[in-house]
Amino acid sequence: MKTYRIWIEILGKTVAAACAITVLFVSIGLFAGATSGTLEQDGTSKATETYEGVVTCSHCGARHSAKIAQTAADCARMCVHGGSQFALVDGEKVYLLDGNLEILKKAAGERVKIKGTMSGNTIHVVMIADMAS
């Protein structure tokens, strides 16, 4: 009778150890997945995507004032210098742009493809490509 109890005890401890190791590996996997995930806390995607539109400013959007007698590019640069942000207009959608100001100034008024990550209503610009190229 004692030999059966010993085998049952060994079997029980082995199963418990295997379960503990499994839980440990699953926990490590879940933790690693949570720290390297592609979602922000607000649930928006952090994957790099491509957006197309015209680089403008958040003040004027797609409609620059004709009264100032300047191009859309000069108007956008002037508005940004005055405190507005660069923006990307794609039809009715307007996204704020966050990135290198010198590159955004060069792209002002141009139709471009932007690669970046979206956070809320802001695109964090990784790369800008002119639509003509």
C-alpha positions as CSV (number, residue, x, y, z in Angstrom):
1,M,0.0,0.0,0.0
2,K,2.9,2.3,0.8
3,T,4.4,1.9,-2.6
4,Y,1.2,3.0,-4.3
5,R,1.0,6.1,-2.1
6,I,4.6,7.0,-3.1
7,W,3.9,6.7,-6.8
8,I,0.7,8.7,-6.4
9,E,2.7,11.3,-4.5
10,I,5.4,11.4,-7.2
11,L,2.8,11.7,-9.9
12,G,1.0,14.5,-8.1
13,K,4.1,16.5,-7.6
14,T,5.2,16.0,-11.2
15,V,1.8,17.2,-12.5
16,A,1.9,20.2,-10.1
17,A,5.4,21.1,-11.3
18,A,4.4,20.8,-15.0
19,C,1.4,23.1,-14.3
20,A,3.6,25.6,-12.5
21,I,6.1,25.7,-15.4
22,T,3.3,26.1,-18.0
23,V,1.8,29.0,-16.0
24,L,5.2,30.6,-15.8
25,F,5.8,30.3,-19.6
26,V,2.3,31.6,-20.4
27,S,2.8,34.5,-18.0
28,I,6.1,35.4,-19.6
29,G,4.6,35.2,-23.1
30,L,1.7,37.4,-22.1
31,F,4.0,39.9,-20.5
32,A,6.3,40.0,-23.6
33,G,3.3,40.4,-25.9
34,A,1.9,43.2,-23.8
35,T,5.1,45.2,-23.8
36,S,5.7,44.8,-27.5
37,G,2.2,45.2,-28.7
38,T,1.0,47.5,-31.5
39,L,-1.8,49.2,-29.6
40,E,-1.6,52.3,-27.5
41,Q,-3.5,52.6,-24.2
42,D,-6.3,54.4,-26.0
43,G,-6.6,51.5,-28.5
44,T,-5.3,53.3,-31.6
45,S,-3.0,51.5,-33.9
46,K,0.8,52.2,-33.8
47,A,1.5,50.3,-37.0
48,T,3.1,52.5,-39.7
49,E,0.5,53.3,-42.4
50,T,0.5,55.4,-45.5
51,Y,-1.7,58.5,-45.8
52,E,-2.3,60.6,-48.9
53,G,-3.3,64.3,-49.0
54,V,-2.2,67.9,-49.2
55,V,0.1,69.3,-46.5
56,T,-1.5,72.5,-45.1
57,C,-2.0,74.1,-41.7
58,S,-4.5,73.4,-39.0
59,H,-5.8,77.0,-39.2
60,C,-6.8,77.1,-42.9
61,G,-7.2,73.5,-43.7
62,A,-8.1,73.1,-47.4
63,R,-9.3,76.7,-47.8
64,H,-6.6,79.3,-47.7
65,S,-7.6,83.0,-47.8
66,A,-7.4,84.6,-51.2
67,K,-7.1,88.0,-49.5
68,I,-3.5,87.5,-48.6
69,A,-2.5,86.9,-52.2
70,Q,-0.1,84.0,-51.4
71,T,0.2,80.4,-52.5
72,A,-1.2,77.7,-50.3
73,A,2.4,76.7,-49.4
74,D,3.3,80.2,-48.2
75,C,0.0,80.5,-46.4
76,A,0.6,77.2,-44.5
77,R,4.2,78.2,-43.6
78,M,3.0,81.6,-42.4
79,C,0.2,80.1,-40.3
80,V,2.6,77.6,-38.7
81,H,5.0,80.4,-38.0
82,G,2.1,82.1,-36.3
83,G,1.3,79.1,-34.0
84,S,-0.8,76.7,-36.1
85,Q,0.3,73.1,-36.8
86,F,1.0,71.4,-40.1
87,A,-1.9,69.3,-41.1
88,L,-2.8,66.7,-43.8
89,V,-6.0,67.2,-45.7
90,D,-7.5,64.2,-47.4
91,G,-11.0,65.0,-48.7
92,E,-13.0,66.0,-45.7
93,K,-10.5,64.6,-43.2
94,V,-7.9,66.7,-41.5
95,Y,-5.1,65.2,-39.5
96,L,-2.5,67.1,-37.5
97,L,1.1,66.3,-38.4
98,D,3.9,65.8,-35.9
99,G,7.4,65.5,-37.4
100,N,10.5,67.4,-38.6
101,L,9.4,71.0,-39.2
102,E,12.0,71.6,-42.0
103,I,10.7,68.6,-44.0
104,L,7.1,69.6,-43.4
105,K,7.8,73.2,-44.5
106,K,9.3,71.8,-47.8
107,A,6.1,69.7,-48.3
108,A,3.7,72.5,-47.6
109,G,1.1,73.0,-50.3
110,E,2.1,69.7,-52.0
111,R,0.1,66.5,-52.5
112,V,2.1,63.8,-50.7
113,K,2.2,60.3,-49.4
114,I,3.1,60.2,-45.7
115,K,4.2,57.1,-43.8
116,G,3.6,57.4,-40.1
117,T,1.7,56.2,-37.0
118,M,-1.7,57.5,-36.0
119,S,-2.3,58.6,-32.4
120,G,-5.7,60.1,-31.9
121,N,-6.0,62.7,-34.7
122,T,-2.3,63.2,-35.1
123,I,0.0,61.4,-37.6
124,H,3.6,61.0,-36.3
125,V,5.5,61.4,-39.6
126,V,8.2,58.8,-40.4
127,M,8.6,59.6,-44.1
128,I,7.2,62.0,-46.8
129,A,7.1,61.2,-50.5
130,D,6.0,63.6,-53.2
131,M,3.2,62.2,-55.3
132,A,5.0,63.3,-58.5
133,S,7.9,60.9,-57.7
